[in-house]
Amino acid sequence: MSVWTKWHALDNAYKNSSLHTNGLYEIRMIERNGQPARISRLRGADEHGILYIGHSRYLGTRLLAFKSGNHTAGDLYWRVYRQLMHSSEHGNHKLQFRVRMFGSEVKLKSRERTTLRSYLIKFCELPPLNSTMPGGVWD
């Protein structure tokens, strides 16, 4: 079974040569003190600051697309960035990512759905930048 890597700065995604494969990824927000952002959700707070959960056949390319706004969730992030930067709670934040590598794309899509479903069950909503549940919530 694949395990999550340690967290890395999203700014350094292009330097990570292990991202030339497929996998599941999470993006989170880190406050200026280096701690994960506390994000209010319907059922409590996400103490890990998870903004997005996704998968890609080419992790490095996908993370760079997120960072540059050429990804749906990345575009949404950059649209609210100015408000976040002026926030006393989330100003001067940074983004981090971690990944889990998988051999097959079928397993990858299933694992993404399972991870999103777990988040949904825990917080009664998806991470802030996830707009849909792939394949439906209970498929």
Contacts in CASP RR format, 6 or more apart in sequence:
PFRMAT RR
TARGET T0000
AUTHOR 0000-0000-0000
METHOD contacts of the structure
MODEL  1
MSVWTKWHALDNAYKNSSLHTNGLYEIRMIERNGQPARISRLRGADEHGI
LYIGHSRYLGTRLLAFKSGNHTAGDLYWRVYRQLMHSSEHGNHKLQFRVR
MFGSEVKLKSRERTTLRSYLIKFCELPPLNSTMPGGVWD
2 100 0 8 1.000
2 101 0 8 1.000
2 102 0 8 1.000
3 100 0 8 1.000
4 26 0 8 1.000
4 98 0 8 1.000
4 99 0 8 1.000
4 100 0 8 1.000
5 98 0 8 1.000
5 99 0 8 1.000
5 100 0 8 1.000
6 98 0 8 1.000
7 28 0 8 1.000
7 96 0 8 1.000
7 97 0 8 1.000
7 98 0 8 1.000
8 16 0 8 1.000
8 96 0 8 1.000
8 97 0 8 1.000
8 98 0 8 1.000
9 94 0 8 1.000
9 95 0 8 1.000
9 96 0 8 1.000
10 27 0 8 1.000
10 63 0 8 1.000
10 66 0 8 1.000
10 67 0 8 1.000
10 94 0 8 1.000
10 95 0 8 1.000
10 96 0 8 1.000
10 97 0 8 1.000
11 67 0 8 1.000
11 94 0 8 1.000
11 95 0 8 1.000
13 19 0 8 1.000
13 60 0 8 1.000
13 63 0 8 1.000
13 64 0 8 1.000
13 67 0 8 1.000
13 97 0 8 1.000
14 60 0 8 1.000
14 64 0 8 1.000
16 60 0 8 1.000
18 101 0 8 1.000
19 58 0 8 1.000
19 59 0 8 1.000
19 60 0 8 1.000
19 63 0 8 1.000
19 99 0 8 1.000
20 58 0 8 1.000
20 59 0 8 1.000
20 60 0 8 1.000
21 58 0 8 1.000
21 59 0 8 1.000
21 101 0 8 1.000
21 103 0 8 1.000
22 55 0 8 1.000
22 56 0 8 1.000
22 57 0 8 1.000
22 58 0 8 1.000
22 59 0 8 1.000
22 101 0 8 1.000
22 102 0 8 1.000
22 103 0 8 1.000
22 105 0 8 1.000
22 108 0 8 1.000
23 55 0 8 1.000
23 56 0 8 1.000
23 57 0 8 1.000
23 59 0 8 1.000
23 99 0 8 1.000
23 100 0 8 1.000
23 101 0 8 1.000
23 102 0 8 1.000
23 108 0 8 1.000
24 53 0 8 1.000
24 54 0 8 1.000
24 55 0 8 1.000
24 99 0 8 1.000
24 100 0 8 1.000
24 102 0 8 1.000
24 108 0 8 1.000
24 111 0 8 1.000
24 112 0 8 1.000
24 115 0 8 1.000
25 53 0 8 1.000
25 54 0 8 1.000
25 55 0 8 1.000
25 56 0 8 1.000
25 59 0 8 1.000
25 62 0 8 1.000
25 63 0 8 1.000
25 97 0 8 1.000
25 98 0 8 1.000
25 99 0 8 1.000
25 100 0 8 1.000
26 50 0 8 1.000
26 52 0 8 1.000
26 53 0 8 1.000
26 54 0 8 1.000
26 97 0 8 1.000
26 98 0 8 1.000
26 99 0 8 1.000
26 115 0 8 1.000
27 50 0 8 1.000
27 51 0 8 1.000
27 52 0 8 1.000
27 63 0 8 1.000
27 66 0 8 1.000
27 73 0 8 1.000
27 95 0 8 1.000
27 96 0 8 1.000
27 97 0 8 1.000
27 129 0 8 1.000
28 36 0 8 1.000
28 37 0 8 1.000
28 48 0 8 1.000
28 49 0 8 1.000
28 50 0 8 1.000
28 51 0 8 1.000
28 95 0 8 1.000
28 96 0 8 1.000
28 97 0 8 1.000
29 36 0 8 1.000
29 37 0 8 1.000
29 39 0 8 1.000
29 49 0 8 1.000
29 51 0 8 1.000
29 90 0 8 1.000
29 93 0 8 1.000
29 94 0 8 1.000
29 95 0 8 1.000
29 96 0 8 1.000
30 36 0 8 1.000
30 37 0 8 1.000
30 93 0 8 1.000
30 94 0 8 1.000
30 95 0 8 1.000
30 96 0 8 1.000
31 37 0 8 1.000
31 90 0 8 1.000
31 91 0 8 1.000
31 92 0 8 1.000
31 93 0 8 1.000
32 91 0 8 1.000
32 92 0 8 1.000
32 93 0 8 1.000
34 94 0 8 1.000
36 47 0 8 1.000
36 48 0 8 1.000
36 49 0 8 1.000
37 49 0 8 1.000
37 90 0 8 1.000
37 93 0 8 1.000
38 45 0 8 1.000
38 46 0 8 1.000
38 47 0 8 1.000
38 49 0 8 1.000
39 45 0 8 1.000
39 46 0 8 1.000
39 49 0 8 1.000
39 50 0 8 1.000
39 51 0 8 1.000
39 128 0 8 1.000
41 123 0 8 1.000
41 124 0 8 1.000
41 125 0 8 1.000
42 123 0 8 1.000
42 124 0 8 1.000
42 125 0 8 1.000
43 122 0 8 1.000
43 123 0 8 1.000
43 124 0 8 1.000
44 123 0 8 1.000
46 123 0 8 1.000
46 127 0 8 1.000
50 119 0 8 1.000
50 127 0 8 1.000
51 73 0 8 1.000
51 77 0 8 1.000
51 95 0 8 1.000
51 127 0 8 1.000
51 128 0 8 1.000
51 129 0 8 1.000
52 66 0 8 1.000
52 73 0 8 1.000
52 74 0 8 1.000
52 77 0 8 1.000
52 127 0 8 1.000
52 128 0 8 1.000
52 129 0 8 1.000
52 130 0 8 1.000
53 112 0 8 1.000
53 115 0 8 1.000
53 116 0 8 1.000
53 119 0 8 1.000
53 127 0 8 1.000
53 130 0 8 1.000
54 112 0 8 1.000
54 116 0 8 1.000
54 130 0 8 1.000
55 108 0 8 1.000
55 109 0 8 1.000
55 111 0 8 1.000
55 112 0 8 1.000
56 62 0 8 1.000
57 105 0 8 1.000
57 108 0 8 1.000
59 99 0 8 1.000
62 71 0 8 1.000
63 97 0 8 1.000
65 71 0 8 1.000
65 74 0 8 1.000
66 73 0 8 1.000
66 74 0 8 1.000
66 77 0 8 1.000
67 74 0 8 1.000
67 95 0 8 1.000
69 75 0 8 1.000
69 77 0 8 1.000
69 78 0 8 1.000
72 131 0 8 1.000
73 129 0 8 1.000
73 130 0 8 1.000
73 131 0 8 1.000
74 129 0 8 1.000
76 129 0 8 1.000
76 131 0 8 1.000
77 95 0 8 1.000
77 129 0 8 1.000
84 90 0 8 1.000
84 91 0 8 1.000
84 93 0 8 1.000
85 91 0 8 1.000
85 92 0 8 1.000
100 111 0 8 1.000
102 108 0 8 1.000
102 111 0 8 1.000
109 134 0 8 1.000
112 134 0 8 1.000
113 133 0 8 1.000
113 134 0 8 1.000
113 135 0 8 1.000
113 136 0 8 1.000
113 139 0 8 1.000
116 126 0 8 1.000
116 127 0 8 1.000
116 130 0 8 1.000
116 133 0 8 1.000
116 134 0 8 1.000
117 133 0 8 1.000
117 137 0 8 1.000
117 138 0 8 1.000
119 126 0 8 1.000
119 127 0 8 1.000
120 126 0 8 1.000
120 133 0 8 1.000
120 137 0 8 1.000
126 132 0 8 1.000
126 133 0 8 1.000
END
